[in-house]
Amino acid sequence: MEKYVQGKVKDTIKSPQVLNVFRHAMVDSVYTEVNDYYDPHAYERSYDVGGLSDARNMVFTKHKLNGNTFASDFENLTSDSMDGYFISELIENGSDIQHTSSNSENGWFNPDEKWAEPRPFAKATAEKLDKTTYNKHLKNVLEQGINN
């Protein structure tokens, strides 16, 4: 019975419905924590078309069952269009170092600019999934998946 329930939980967590709840919460957090934080002057944001708020860039990268605990890694894999590196950690934690880039002459990578300050959208996503209506949506989706 335990293995059956664990299998149902694992399948449900890997479902598109659960992914969509996570994606909606992260898109919301990117807009409130990142996009609304400042208006860039040295570049144009890609927003929902390849940018940080593009839900297609938000994926589960790992699912792991350890005893009765199931853990998943949910990541935003948006890459910088200039250099191809993932930008989520840089935005989440901020940066106080000069980045080497093909586009550094325009001030985009100036560590004194507002872009370099932390904008913790991943942390905000986790809080939304824990304490807002996203939590209710997630519980509903999980319950439906397990009961089916």
MARLUM-164407 format. One line per 4 residues: number of its first residue (from 1); their letters; for each residue x, y, z of N, C-alpha, C, O. Coordinates in pm, whole numbers, plus 50000, padded with zeros to 5 digits. Last residue first. Layout:
<recs>
NUM> A> X,Y,Z,X,Y,Z,X,Y,Z,X,Y,Z ~ ...
</recs>
This chain:
<recs>
148> NNIG> 49275,51014,49189,49242,50956,49057,49317,50828,49033,49301,50766,48927 ~ 49379,51109,49425,49251,51039,49430,49212,50975,49297,49123,50890,49294 ~ 49607,51242,49342,49622,51124,49428,49494,51042,49431,49499,50919,49437 ~ 49495,51453,49196,49587,51357,49133,49601,51229,49214,49605,51120,49157
144> QELV> 49345,51592,49389,49279,51533,49272,49367,51425,49207,49318,51319,49169 ~ 49553,51671,49564,49445,51584,49610,49374,51516,49494,49346,51396,49499 ~ 49702,51840,49396,49763,51719,49454,49656,51620,49499,49667,51500,49475 ~ 49511,52039,49343,49569,51961,49233,49630,51831,49284,49612,51725,49224
140> NKLH> 49469,52137,49605,49359,52082,49525,49409,51992,49413,49357,51883,49392 ~ 49725,52231,49673,49663,52123,49751,49550,52057,49673,49537,51934,49674 ~ 49749,52436,49481,49841,52323,49481,49783,52204,49557,49790,52091,49511 ~ 49545,52611,49561,49542,52550,49427,49631,52426,49423,49592,52323,49367
136> KNYT> 49642,52680,49814,49512,52613,49802,49501,52544,49667,49452,52431,49659 ~ 49879,52807,49737,49885,52690,49824,49755,52610,49814,49758,52487,49807 ~ 49785,53025,49600,49857,52922,49525,49868,52794,49607,49866,52684,49551 ~ 49689,53189,49795,49591,53106,49724,49660,53001,49636,49598,52900,49602
132> TKDL> 49972,53153,50020,49871,53230,49947,49772,53135,49881,49772,53015,49908 ~ 50190,53020,50138,50103,53104,50220,49994,53180,50146,49929,53266,50206 ~ 50345,52856,49967,50323,52814,50105,50209,52891,50173,50139,52834,50257 ~ 50368,52979,49727,50321,52841,49727,50288,52792,49867,50211,52697,49884
128> KEAT> 50478,53221,49817,50345,53220,49756,50286,53079,49757,50168,53061,49786 ~ 50730,53131,49901,50637,53189,49999,50494,53189,49945,50400,53161,50019 ~ 50837,53052,49656,50821,52953,49763,50722,53003,49868,50639,52927,49917 ~ 50843,53304,49529,50763,53194,49474,50736,53089,49581,50622,53043,49596
124> AKAF> 51027,53443,49684,50888,53488,49683,50795,53380,49628,50682,53366,49674 ~ 51254,53298,49612,51211,53298,49752,51064,53340,49760,50986,53281,49834 ~ 51263,53372,49346,51247,53230,49381,51199,53217,49526,51113,53135,49557 ~ 51305,53651,49355,51180,53599,49301,51157,53452,49335,51042,53411,49350
120> PRPE> 51475,53870,49497,51452,53729,49531,51317,53673,49484,51227,53650,49565 ~ 51695,54053,49383,51551,54055,49357,51502,53912,49373,51489,53839,49274 ~ 51982,54238,49483,51903,54114,49488,51755,54140,49462,51697,54236,49514 ~ 52122,54466,49240,52066,54441,49373,51985,54311,49372,51926,54277,49269
116> AWKE> 52187,54512,48980,52278,54427,49057,52227,54398,49198,52284,54314,49268 ~ 52010,54695,48873,51998,54555,48830,52079,54461,48918,52045,54344,48931 ~ 52096,54945,48958,51989,54880,49033,51973,54732,48996,51928,54653,49079 ~ 52458,54965,48938,52324,54985,48885,52223,54906,48968,52260,54813,49039
112> DPNF> 52703,54892,49018,52640,54999,49095,52498,55027,49047,52425,55104,49110 ~ 52803,54709,48838,52756,54657,48966,52691,54764,49054,52630,54730,49155 ~ 52715,54712,48507,52771,54799,48611,52716,54753,48746,52595,54757,48768 ~ 52615,54581,48291,52681,54501,48393,52752,54586,48498,52838,54537,48571
108> WGNE> 52510,54783,48136,52421,54679,48185,52484,54599,48297,52414,54555,48388 ~ 52687,54960,48020,52648,54985,48158,52556,54879,48216,52525,54885,48335 ~ 52787,54901,47769,52668,54985,47776,52617,55008,47919,52512,55070,47936 ~ 53003,54728,47777,53031,54870,47757,52907,54958,47772,52921,55079,47786
104> SNSS> 52923,54464,47793,52950,54535,47917,52974,54684,47898,52965,54760,47994 ~ 52861,54275,47603,52779,54394,47606,52809,54482,47727,52727,54567,47762 ~ 53009,54054,47633,53022,54121,47504,52947,54253,47504,52966,54335,47414 ~ 53139,54056,47966,53034,54034,47868,53064,54107,47740,53136,54207,47738
100> THQI> 53209,53989,48290,53270,54000,48159,53164,53965,48057,53105,53857,48061 ~ 53079,54180,48557,53067,54062,48472,53140,54087,48341,53133,54197,48286 ~ 53188,54286,48868,53176,54320,48726,53174,54191,48645,53258,54104,48665 ~ 52994,54211,49160,53115,54199,49079,53086,54238,48934,52974,54224,48886
96> DSGN> 52776,54189,49310,52860,54305,49339,52992,54296,49263,53090,54363,49297 ~ 52444,54094,49249,52585,54080,49214,52660,54206,49251,52613,54317,49226 ~ 52161,53892,49350,52230,54016,49320,52376,53990,49289,52424,53877,49301 ~ 52010,53665,49386,52106,53702,49490,52173,53836,49469,52235,53889,49561
92> EILE> 51833,53658,49161,51788,53621,49296,51879,53679,49404,51830,53735,49502 ~ 52003,53721,48948,51892,53810,48982,51845,53783,49125,51819,53877,49200 ~ 52182,53505,48954,52232,53642,48956,52122,53739,48999,52147,53829,49079 ~ 52005,53291,48923,52082,53305,49047,52136,53447,49062,52136,53502,49172
88> SIFY> 51902,53341,48659,51815,53339,48777,51891,53357,48908,51847,53432,48995 ~ 52050,53327,48428,52051,53454,48501,51972,53450,48631,51975,53547,48707 ~ 52279,53112,48272,52153,53124,48343,52157,53247,48432,52255,53270,48503 ~ 52444,53238,47976,52448,53181,48110,52311,53200,48177,52237,53292,48143
84> GDMS> 52457,53360,47720,52405,53226,47733,52414,53162,47871,52393,53042,47883 ~ 52524,53620,47656,52632,53527,47687,52587,53384,47710,52671,53294,47718 ~ 52287,53750,47573,52418,53793,47524,52525,53686,47541,52607,53663,47452 ~ 52066,53646,47697,52070,53641,47550,52206,53679,47494,52238,53645,47380
80> DSTL> 52088,53433,47967,52119,53567,47919,52134,53560,47767,52207,53475,47716 ~ 51821,53199,48015,51962,53233,47995,51973,53375,47942,51881,53428,47881 ~ 51608,53046,48246,51627,53154,48151,51775,53186,48139,51845,53198,48239 ~ 51518,52842,48411,51637,52820,48329,51655,52925,48220,51709,52897,48114
76> NEFD> 51416,52816,48726,51395,52904,48612,51525,52899,48531,51629,52946,48577 ~ 51318,52508,48885,51414,52611,48848,51366,52695,48730,51287,52650,48647 ~ 51265,52292,49144,51195,52371,49044,51284,52490,49012,51321,52566,49102 ~ 51314,51976,49264,51383,52101,49234,51309,52169,49120,51292,52110,49013
72> SAFT> 51140,51797,49517,51154,51835,49377,51232,51965,49367,51219,52053,49452 ~ 51099,51517,49730,51153,51651,49707,51167,51674,49557,51202,51584,49481 ~ 50924,51331,49961,50943,51352,49818,50988,51496,49798,50922,51588,49845 ~ 50959,51098,50214,50971,51239,50177,51001,51249,50028,51091,51183,49976
68> NGNL> 50975,50846,50307,50841,50899,50285,50842,51046,50247,50738,51111,50246 ~ 51270,50783,50147,51178,50731,50248,51037,50775,50216,50985,50744,50108 ~ 51289,51003,49915,51379,50959,50021,51292,50913,50138,51246,50994,50218 ~ 51268,51074,49580,51196,51013,49691,51299,50961,49789,51387,50883,49753
64> KHKT> 51296,51353,49375,51367,51252,49452,51280,51204,49568,51226,51284,49644 ~ 51333,51517,49071,51237,51465,49168,51307,51353,49243,51371,51267,49181 ~ 51452,51799,48896,51482,51676,48969,51365,51644,49061,51306,51733,49122 ~ 51359,52013,48760,51483,51954,48710,51517,51824,48781,51599,51746,48733
60> FVMN> 51070,52154,48644,51123,52068,48749,51247,52002,48692,51240,51940,48585 ~ 51093,52488,48504,51079,52342,48496,51122,52275,48626,51199,52330,48705 ~ 51051,52760,48309,51034,52716,48448,51002,52567,48449,50896,52526,48401 ~ 51039,52850,48054,51173,52838,48113,51170,52783,48255,51275,52761,48316
56> RADS> 50774,52883,48001,50841,52768,47938,50981,52746,47992,51036,52637,47979 ~ 50704,53125,48116,50677,53001,48191,50745,52879,48130,50770,52782,48201 ~ 50892,53400,48125,50843,53303,48028,50828,53168,48099,50927,53105,48136 ~ 51015,53583,48285,50875,53552,48315,50812,53459,48212,50690,53440,48213
52> LGGV> 51269,53608,48174,51257,53548,48306,51113,53512,48341,51090,53419,48419 ~ 51209,53549,47818,51263,53617,47935,51235,53543,48065,51184,53431,48065 ~ 51078,53430,47610,51217,53396,47630,51281,53460,47752,51395,53428,47786 ~ 50843,53617,47648,50891,53557,47523,51042,53534,47537,51123,53610,47482
48> DYSR> 50770,53759,47867,50712,53625,47851,50755,53555,47724,50708,53445,47694 ~ 51054,53958,47878,50932,53922,47950,50890,53778,47924,50964,53685,47955 ~ 51277,54072,47777,51206,53978,47689,51074,53934,47749,50989,53879,47678 ~ 51367,54415,47815,51333,54286,47871,51257,54202,47770,51181,54254,47688
44> EYAH> 51628,54591,47665,51485,54566,47668,51461,54426,47724,51528,54331,47684 ~ 51879,54803,47817,51837,54684,47744,51685,54677,47748,51621,54749,47825 ~ 51931,55021,47969,52037,54977,47878,51999,54854,47797,52078,54807,47715 ~ 51731,55073,48145,51758,55176,48043,51861,55129,47941,51876,55192,47836
40> PDYY> 51459,54905,48311,51595,54908,48256,51610,55017,48151,51517,55049,48078 ~ 51284,55000,48588,51275,54996,48442,51417,55006,48385,51486,55105,48408 ~ 51242,54791,48880,51296,54908,48809,51274,54890,48660,51249,54779,48612 ~ 51054,54612,48985,51157,54670,49071,51221,54794,49010,51250,54891,49080
36> DNVE> 50883,54475,48824,50831,54598,48884,50936,54672,48967,50911,54783,49013 ~ 51045,54252,48758,51004,54347,48655,50952,54479,48711,50974,54584,48651 ~ 51091,54134,49026,51196,54168,48929,51149,54279,48835,51207,54388,48832 ~ 50870,54096,49193,51003,54110,49252,51109,54162,49155,51206,54226,49197
32> TYVS> 50641,54083,49025,50642,54168,49144,50782,54195,49197,50811,54306,49242 ~ 50719,53911,48810,50665,54045,48785,50675,54134,48908,50713,54250,48896 ~ 50806,53687,48949,50900,53757,48861,50848,53898,48834,50925,53994,48836 ~ 50567,53609,49079,50682,53658,49157,50783,53732,49072,50840,53831,49117
28> DVMA> 50413,53525,48859,50365,53632,48946,50481,53693,49025,50492,53815,49035 ~ 50576,53313,48777,50551,53426,48686,50505,53547,48767,50553,53659,48747 ~ 50552,53145,49002,50680,53207,48969,50663,53325,48874,50730,53427,48890 ~ 50280,53074,48998,50335,53141,49116,50466,53211,49083,50491,53322,49130
24> HRFV> 50270,52946,48748,50190,53067,48772,50244,53146,48892,50252,53268,48888 ~ 50445,52727,48799,50477,52827,48697,50399,52957,48720,50456,53066,48713 ~ 50304,52583,48995,50437,52637,49024,50471,52749,48926,50521,52854,48967 ~ 50078,52518,48843,50063,52596,48966,50196,52661,49002,50202,52779,49036
20> NLVQ> 50198,52364,48636,50130,52491,48605,50109,52578,48728,50122,52700,48719 ~ 50290,52139,48776,50386,52229,48711,50322,52364,48682,50385,52468,48702 ~ 50043,52025,48839,50129,52076,48947,50231,52174,48889,50256,52280,48946 ~ 49961,51960,48576,49878,52046,48661,49959,52106,48776,49946,52224,48806
16> PSKI> 50148,51781,48473,50141,51917,48417,50059,52012,48504,50086,52132,48507 ~ 50302,51586,48740,50195,51616,48644,50202,51759,48591,50256,51848,48657 ~ 50471,51508,48937,50529,51523,48804,50426,51566,48699,50460,51581,48581 ~ 50296,51473,49145,50390,51585,49152,50455,51611,49017,50489,51724,48985
12> TDKV> 50168,51238,49058,50093,51363,49070,50187,51482,49071,50161,51582,49005 ~ 50371,51047,49072,50307,51076,48943,50234,51210,48947,50238,51286,48850 ~ 50421,51059,49353,50526,51087,49255,50467,51124,49119,50509,51222,49058 ~ 50173,50976,49455,50228,51108,49489,50332,51149,49386,50330,51262,49337
8> KGQV> 50158,50717,49348,50054,50816,49315,50105,50958,49342,50082,51049,49262 ~ 50383,50600,49472,50375,50610,49326,50274,50713,49281,50299,50788,49187 ~ 50303,50612,49739,50422,50686,49696,50423,50704,49545,50460,50810,49495 ~ 50086,50435,49725,50063,50575,49758,50182,50659,49715,50163,50767,49659
4> YKEM> 50226,50197,49662,50119,50245,49575,50096,50395,49599,50089,50472,49503 ~ 50393,50168,49884,50453,50190,49751,50350,50244,49653,50382,50328,49569 ~ 50194,50122,50082,50283,50238,50091,50345,50270,49954,50350,50386,49914 ~ 50082,49881,50000,50000,50000,50000,50087,50126,50000,50059,50223,49929
</recs>
